[in-house]
Amino acid sequence: MPDAGYAAGAENHFRLMGQKEDTLFNKARNALRVRLSLILVVVAAIVLEGAGLMQYFYNKREDSDPRAGMIFVALLLIGLVLVVLIMIRAVRNMRQLGQVTSVKERMEKELEIAKGIQMSMIPKIFPPFPERSDIDIFASIVPAKEVGGDLYDFYIRDGRLYFCIGDVSGKGVPASLVMAVTRSLFRTVSGHEKSPAKIVTSMNDSMSDMNESSMFVTFFCGTLDLETGHLRYCNAGHNAPEMLRRGSGCEALPVEANLPLGIMSRMPFKEQETDLVCGDSIFLYTDGVTEAENPAHEQFGHSRMTEALAVPGDSRSRLTALSGAVEAFVDGALPSDDITMLYISYQNAVKPDMEERHLILHNDIRQIPQLAGFVETIAEEKKIDKSLAMSLNLALEEAVSNVIMYAYPEGSDGLVDIEAILRPSSIEFIVSDSGNPFDPTSAPEPDTTLGVEDRPVGGLGVFMVKSIMDSVSYERQEGKNVLKMIKQL
């Protein structure tokens, strides 16, 4: 991943540059303090010495030793020479200190520019979709330093809201660079994937393969169908979002923990799903909210957060109330972590005539038995008799088995996305993968009148699928194999 390599190199550059300039600044400042202190000590010593000798000469001017005057003059000259030398070095230090101060000021300006660039990468105009009435979104991010490692993002594609939130390990410039890479990867991968598990898996593989800085990102990714309210999501070591169901309080969204991004490549990430109805909301946040500390080092905590969210109103008013509660609690204490919040409220009151169910499998034949439970759940919801459910499962197993055997090269890891669209009078199964182009429907239909020994190998599985389903079609879309199977009820 070129972006990750660039981030690692830039991170080391900024870290070393900052350490070097801080070291020079501290050395110059300390040296100047020492030299100014020495000047004061020497001048004070000369003054005291001169005053003492003058008093001595005044009292003993008749019997004083003639050498006393010579000693006084010699000491005075030595003191003046020391003062001049120290002042020369002090002037040099002051020049060096000025140069280093100039460098620090330039770095601070560059950090301000970096902060502006970083903030320009995330949506910050609210409401973001003023032409839509089916979604209400508000978000905020407050870095603990000039630049931070938190991120959020969202956009709409093909009637779905794609959104994410993340928290990079570490702080400052290195974390901000990883944040930029993470956000860019999210936009790139989600531009051609609609499965959160696939999005997270692809991002993790890219970030893990070139993670020279050993930094990781806790990440939560979701897609919300704005027509049906169906939410698909995948968690990667992040805080569980809060669900605010219409007419009830907050409850944590059930999430699989999974590993954060960037730790280990080719890790499995489990996708989950639920349905939202009009008035339901989801609140995503980073741990800077709950771990915000007051001067007594007490944390804001989860209970204060959910209590502040209970204020009625739209997304902006709820996050404004929560931000005010956090600010009042910390009471001026310096922030220890970035604070990022994203509030999404689903506002589509039109009841959909369809529902979605999803299953993500790896191209491992040992995962085929999961299809039976998937179909059984659908059959219970649609009240389908057992014989038809068994036939649907048989057709689905055949289609997925073909993907596992032919789509991906042997030994490689790939994902198979099984989507079920449930309508009052039909069920549509969509099996998609990112493997090699493979059209199972192109196989010639077998001649069933021939005996087994005379019949060519292959074709029976597709023939069985076509016999069970009312419609079977294949197309190659955006680098994916997409097989659609429809059964009328």
C-alpha positions in Angstrom: 0.0 0.0 0.0 1.9 3.1 -1.2 -0.1 5.4 1.1 0.9 3.4 4.2 4.6 3.5 3.2 4.4 7.2 2.6 2.7 7.7 6.0 5.4 5.7 7.8 8.2 7.6 6.2 6.5 11.0 6.7 5.8 10.0 10.3 9.4 9.3 11.1 10.5 12.5 9.3 8.1 14.7 11.4 9.0 12.9 14.6 12.8 13.3 14.1 12.5 16.9 13.0 10.4 17.8 16.0 12.8 16.1 18.4 15.8 17.8 16.8 14.2 21.2 16.9 13.0 20.8 20.5 16.5 19.6 21.5 18.2 22.7 19.9 15.7 25.0 21.4 16.1 23.6 24.9 19.9 23.6 24.7 20.0 27.2 23.5 17.6 28.4 26.1 19.4 26.6 28.9 22.9 27.8 27.8 21.6 31.4 27.6 20.2 31.1 31.1 23.5 29.8 32.4 25.6 32.5 30.8 23.3 35.3 32.0 23.5 33.9 35.5 27.3 33.8 35.3 27.3 37.4 34.1 25.3 38.4 37.1 27.5 36.5 39.5 30.7 37.9 38.1 29.4 41.5 38.0 28.2 41.1 41.6 31.6 39.7 42.6 33.4 42.6 41.0 31.2 45.1 42.6 31.6 43.5 46.0 35.3 43.2 45.5 35.7 46.8 44.4 33.6 48.0 47.3 35.6 46.0 49.8 39.0 47.2 48.4 37.9 50.8 48.3 36.8 50.6 51.9 40.1 49.0 52.7 42.1 51.7 51.0 40.1 54.4 52.6 40.7 53.0 56.1 44.3 51.9 55.5 45.4 54.5 53.0 48.6 55.3 55.0 49.9 51.8 55.8 48.3 49.7 53.1 50.4 47.4 51.0 51.2 49.0 47.6 50.5 45.6 45.9 46.9 45.8 47.0 46.2 48.3 44.3 47.8 46.2 41.7 45.9 43.1 42.8 42.7 45.1 42.7 43.4 46.3 39.2 44.3 42.8 38.0 41.2 41.3 39.5 39.1 44.0 38.0 40.6 43.4 34.5 40.1 39.6 34.8 36.5 40.2 35.8 35.9 42.5 32.9 37.4 40.0 30.4 35.2 37.3 31.8 32.2 39.5 31.5 33.1 40.3 27.9 33.6 36.6 27.0 30.4 35.5 28.6 28.5 38.3 26.9 29.9 37.2 23.5 28.7 33.7 24.1 25.4 35.0 25.4 24.9 37.0 22.2 25.6 33.8 20.1 23.1 31.9 22.2 20.5 34.6 21.7 21.0 34.4 17.9 20.8 30.6 18.0 17.7 30.8 20.2 16.1 33.2 17.7 16.8 30.9 14.8 15.3 27.9 16.7 12.3 30.0 17.7 11.8 30.9 14.1 11.9 27.3 13.1 9.4 26.4 15.8 7.1 29.2 14.6 7.3 27.8 11.1 6.5 24.3 12.3 3.5 25.6 14.3 2.3 27.3 11.1 2.8 24.1 9.2 0.8 22.2 11.8 -2.0 24.7 11.5 -2.0 24.1 7.8 -1.9 20.4 8.4 -4.9 20.7 10.7 -6.8 22.6 8.0 -6.0 19.9 5.5 -7.0 17.2 7.9 -10.3 18.8 8.7 -11.0 19.4 5.0 -10.9 15.6 4.5 -14.0 15.0 6.7 -17.6 16.2 6.1 -18.2 19.4 8.1 -21.2 21.0 6.4 -24.4 20.3 8.3 -27.0 19.3 7.3 -25.0 17.4 4.7 -28.0 16.3 2.6 -30.5 19.2 2.8 -32.5 17.8 -0.1 -33.2 14.6 1.8 -35.8 14.1 4.5 -35.0 10.4 5.3 -31.8 11.0 7.2 -30.5 13.5 9.8 -26.8 13.6 10.5 -24.5 15.6 12.7 -20.9 15.1 13.7 -18.0 16.8 15.5 -14.3 16.2 16.1 -12.1 18.0 18.6 -8.4 17.0 18.4 -6.4 17.0 21.7 -3.4 18.5 19.9 -2.9 20.6 16.8 -3.7 17.5 14.7 -5.4 14.3 15.8 -5.9 10.6 15.0 -9.7 10.4 15.1 -11.8 10.2 12.0 -15.4 9.9 10.8 -16.8 9.9 7.3 -20.1 9.3 5.5 -21.6 9.6 2.0 -24.5 8.3 0.0 -24.2 5.9 -2.9 -26.9 3.9 -4.7 -29.5 4.7 -2.0 -27.2 3.6 0.8 -25.5 5.7 3.5 -21.9 4.5 3.9 -20.4 5.7 7.2 -17.5 5.0 9.5 -15.7 6.2 12.7 -12.1 5.4 13.8 -9.5 6.1 16.4 -5.8 5.8 15.6 -3.4 4.6 18.3 -1.1 7.4 19.3 -1.4 11.2 19.0 -0.1 14.1 17.0 1.4 14.1 13.4 2.0 10.3 13.1 -1.6 9.6 14.1 -2.9 12.2 11.7 -1.1 10.7 8.8 -2.5 7.2 9.5 -5.9 8.9 9.9 -5.6 10.3 6.4 -4.6 7.0 4.9 -7.5 5.2 6.7 -10.1 7.7 5.5 -8.8 7.5 1.9 -8.9 3.7 2.0 -12.5 3.8 3.3 -13.6 6.0 0.4 -11.6 3.9 -2.2 -12.8 0.5 -1.0 -16.4 1.4 -0.2 -16.7 2.9 -3.7 -17.1 -0.5 -5.2 -18.1 -2.7 -2.2 -21.4 -2.6 -0.2 -20.5 -5.2 2.4 -19.0 -3.7 5.5 -17.1 -6.9 6.2 -15.5 -6.8 2.8 -14.7 -3.1 3.2 -13.0 -3.7 6.6 -11.2 -6.8 5.4 -9.7 -5.1 2.4 -8.7 -2.1 4.4 -7.1 -4.3 7.1 -5.1 -6.2 4.5 -3.8 -3.0 2.9 -2.9 -1.4 6.2 -1.3 -4.5 7.7 1.0 -5.4 4.8 3.0 -2.1 5.1 2.5 -1.1 8.7 6.1 -0.2 9.5 5.0 2.2 12.3 3.2 -0.6 14.1 0.2 1.7 14.6 -3.4 0.4 14.5 -6.9 1.8 14.1 -10.1 0.9 16.0 -12.8 1.2 13.4 -16.5 0.8 12.9 -18.1 0.7 9.4 -21.7 0.5 8.4 -24.1 0.8 5.4 -27.7 1.9 5.9 -30.3 1.3 3.2 -32.2 4.5 3.2 -35.3 2.8 1.6 -35.6 -0.1 3.9 -33.8 1.0 7.0 -31.6 -2.2 6.9 -28.3 -1.6 8.6 -25.2 -3.8 7.9 -22.2 -3.2 10.0 -18.7 -4.5 11.0 -16.7 -3.6 14.0 -12.9 -3.7 14.2 -12.0 -3.3 17.9 -14.0 0.0 18.4 -16.5 1.1 21.0 -19.9 -0.3 20.5 -22.2 2.4 19.2 -25.3 3.4 21.1 -28.7 2.6 19.6 -31.6 5.0 20.4 -34.8 3.2 19.5 -37.9 5.3 19.0 -39.7 5.6 22.3 -37.0 4.0 24.3 -33.6 4.9 25.8 -30.0 4.1 24.8 -28.7 0.6 24.4 -25.4 -0.7 23.1 -25.5 -2.1 19.6 -24.5 -5.8 19.7 -21.0 -6.0 18.1 -18.4 -8.6 17.6 -15.1 -7.2 19.0 -12.8 -8.3 16.1 -9.3 -7.0 15.9 -8.4 -3.4 15.0 -7.2 -2.5 11.6 -3.5 -2.8 10.8 -2.5 -5.6 13.3 -2.6 -8.7 11.2 -3.6 -9.3 7.5 -6.0 -11.9 6.2 -8.0 -11.8 9.5 -11.8 -12.7 9.4 -14.2 -9.9 10.2 -17.7 -10.8 11.1 -20.6 -8.7 9.6 -23.8 -8.1 11.5 -27.1 -6.5 10.7 -30.3 -5.1 12.1 -33.3 -3.0 11.0 -34.1 0.6 11.8 -37.6 2.2 11.7 -38.4 5.8 11.4 -37.2 7.7 14.5 -34.4 5.2 15.3 -30.9 6.6 15.7 -27.3 5.4 16.1 -24.6 7.3 17.9 -21.0 6.5 17.2 -18.1 7.9 19.3 -14.4 7.5 20.3 -13.2 6.8 23.8 -12.2 10.4 24.2 -15.8 11.1 25.1 -16.2 8.6 28.0 -12.5 9.0 29.1 -12.6 12.8 29.3 -11.1 13.8 32.7 -11.8 16.7 35.0 -9.1 18.4 37.2 -9.6 15.6 39.8 -8.8 13.0 37.1 -12.4 11.6 37.2 -13.7 10.3 33.9 -16.9 11.5 32.2 -18.0 7.9 31.9 -20.7 6.0 29.9 -23.6 6.8 32.2 -23.1 10.6 31.9 -22.9 10.2 28.1 -26.2 8.3 27.7 -27.9 10.7 30.1 -26.8 13.7 28.0 -28.0 11.9 24.8 -31.5 11.6 26.3 -32.2 15.2 25.6 -35.0 15.3 23.0 -34.3 17.0 19.7 -32.6 16.4 16.4 -29.0 15.2 15.8 -27.4 18.6 16.2 -29.2 19.5 19.4 -28.3 16.1 21.0 -24.6 16.3 20.1 -24.5 20.0 21.2 -26.0 18.9 24.6 -23.5 16.1 24.9 -20.5 18.4 24.0 -21.7 20.9 26.6 -21.9 18.3 29.2 -18.4 17.1 28.5 -17.0 20.6 28.5 -18.7 21.4 31.8 -17.4 18.2 33.3 -13.7 18.7 32.4 -13.9 22.3 33.7 -11.0 23.6 31.8 -8.7 20.6 32.1 -6.5 20.0 29.1 -7.9 17.2 26.9 -6.0 13.9 27.0 -7.6 12.4 23.9 -9.4 13.4 20.7 -13.2 13.7 21.1 -15.2 12.5 18.0 -18.9 12.0 17.7 -21.3 11.0 14.9 -25.1 10.9 15.2 -27.3 9.3 12.5 -31.1 9.4 12.7 -33.2 7.4 10.3 -36.3 9.4 9.3 -37.9 7.5 6.4 -41.6 6.9 7.4 -42.5 5.0 4.3 -42.8 1.3 5.1 -40.8 -0.8 2.7 -42.2 -3.8 0.8 -39.0 -5.7 1.1 -36.4 -6.8 3.7 -32.8 -7.8 3.4 -30.7 -10.5 5.0 -27.0 -11.1 4.4 -24.3 -13.7 5.0 -20.6 -13.4 4.3 -18.5 -16.6 3.9 -14.9 -17.2 3.1 -14.1 -19.4 0.1 -13.8 -22.4 2.4 -16.0 -25.4 1.7 -16.2 -26.0 5.4 -18.4 -22.9 5.7 -21.1 -24.3 3.5 -23.2 -25.6 6.4 -23.8 -22.0 7.5 -26.1 -21.7 4.5 -28.6 -24.1 6.1 -29.1 -21.9 9.2 -29.4 -18.8 6.9 -32.1 -20.3 4.8 -33.9 -21.8 7.8 -34.1 -18.3 9.5 -35.6 -16.8 6.3 -38.1 -19.7 5.9 -39.3 -19.1 9.5 -39.8 -15.3 8.8 -41.6 -15.9 5.5 -43.5 -19.0 6.8 -42.1 -21.2 4.0 -42.7 -25.0 4.2 -39.8 -27.2 4.9 -39.7 -28.9 1.5 -39.4 -25.6 -0.3 -36.8 -24.4 2.2 -34.7 -27.6 1.6 -34.9 -27.0 -2.2 -33.8 -23.3 -1.7 -30.9 -24.4 0.5 -29.8 -27.0 -2.1 -29.8 -24.4 -4.9 -27.9 -21.9 -2.7 -25.3 -24.5 -1.7 -24.7 -25.4 -5.3 -24.2 -21.7 -6.3 -21.9 -21.0 -3.4 -19.9 -24.2 -4.0 -19.2 -23.1 -7.6 -17.8 -19.8 -6.3 -15.6 -21.5 -3.8 -14.2 -24.0 -6.4 -13.8 -21.8 -9.4 -13.8 -18.1 -8.6 -10.6 -17.8 -6.4 -7.2 -19.3 -7.1 -6.3 -22.3 -5.0 -4.9 -21.3 -1.6 -6.1 -17.7 -1.8 -8.5 -16.1 0.6 -11.7 -14.5 -0.8 -15.2 -13.6 0.4 -18.6 -14.6 -0.9 -21.5 -12.3 -0.2 -24.9 -13.9 -0.1 -27.8 -11.4 -0.1 -31.5 -12.4 0.3 -34.1 -9.9 -0.7 -37.5 -10.8 0.8 -40.7 -9.5 -0.9 -44.3 -10.5 -0.2 -44.4 -12.7 -3.3 -40.8 -13.7 -3.9 -37.3 -14.3 -2.6 -34.2 -13.2 -4.5 -30.8 -14.6 -3.7 -27.8 -12.6 -4.9 -24.4 -14.4 -4.7 -21.4 -12.1 -5.5 -17.7 -12.4 -5.3 -14.6 -10.6 -6.4 -12.9 -13.6 -7.9 -12.0 -14.5 -11.5 -14.8 -14.1 -14.1 -16.9 -17.2 -14.0 -20.4 -17.6 -15.5 -22.1 -20.8 -14.2 -25.1 -20.2 -16.4 -23.0 -20.6 -19.6 -22.5 -24.3 -19.1 -24.6 -26.3 -21.6 -27.6 -28.1 -20.2 -26.9 -31.8 -19.7 -28.8 -34.4 -21.7 -30.7 -36.2 -18.9 -31.8 -38.9 -21.4 -28.2 -40.3 -21.5 -26.9 -42.7 -19.0 -24.5 -41.7 -16.3 -21.5 -43.3 -18.0 -22.3 -41.5 -21.3 -23.1 -38.1 -19.8 -20.2 -35.5 -19.9 -19.0 -34.2 -16.5 -20.5 -31.0 -15.2 -23.7 -29.0 -15.8 -25.9 -31.0 -13.5 -25.5 -28.5 -10.6 -26.6 -25.5 -12.7 -29.4 -27.6 -14.2 -30.7 -28.3 -10.7 -30.5 -24.7 -9.7 -32.5 -23.6 -12.8 -35.0 -26.4 -12.0 -35.6 -25.1 -8.5 -35.6 -21.3 -9.1 -37.9 -19.4 -11.4 -35.2 -17.1 -12.7 -31.3 -17.5 -12.8 -29.1 -14.8 -14.3 -25.4 -13.9 -14.2 -23.5 -10.6 -15.0 -20.1 -9.2 -14.3 -20.4 -5.9 -12.4 -17.5 -3.7 -11.4 -15.1 -6.6 -11.3 -17.5 -8.9 -9.5 -19.3 -12.1 -10.4 -23.0 -11.5 -9.6 -25.5 -14.5 -9.7 -29.1 -13.7 -9.1 -31.7 -16.4 -8.4 -35.4 -15.6 -7.9 -38.1 -17.9 -6.5 -41.8 -16.8 -6.7 -43.9 -17.7 -3.6 
